[in-house]
């Protein structure tokens, strides 16, 4: 669903149907940006940068491997790195210019705008990371997911607040990142079921041989 929603949004952005709404939202946000909020948004933006998220994702993967959860470690690292490559390809495909509607409150806007790389990587690194890491502890899993979701939303909003992205860039990033994470989860679950079936088939063969 998230990937379909991203596709629909991407078509709308390319057709220019969202431009007027993007401008109105940016102007509304730019009317009030107090210093205390700006400081929080700058921190959130730094946390959502590839320079933080990708190394963090690899660190989580390494820790999973250290506690003998190697299959999860490899899958998580692949999801993060492939997501990193995917958003770069998406930016090249859409080539949307950055906004110049309100003043930018942070340096380093980067290249193309759609989708936001910060917003896309957040559900992968934090959301998927929380889901995998907390899997052995179901009671903590929901709290970890809620915290990851809140952080992802904050990171996405920070990019708009700081004047670095159009609102639809942030929404598109969240949708693409969530959809990519969901696709990897589907693949893992399918692989786990296949491994379980193979294990049962081997046991049947061994029992028959006896």
Buried (B, 14 or more C-beta within 10 A) or exposed (E): EBBEBBBEBBEBBBEEEBEEEBBEBBEEBBEEBEEEEBEBBBEBBBBBBBEBBBEBBBEBBEEBBEEEBEBBBEBBBEBBBEBBEBBBEBBEEBEBEBBEBBEEBBEEBBEBBBBBBBBBBBBBBBBBBBBBBBEEEEEEBEEBBEEBBEBBBBBBBBBBBBBBBBBBBBBBBBBBBBBBBBBBBEEBEEEEEEEEEEEEEEEEEEEEEE
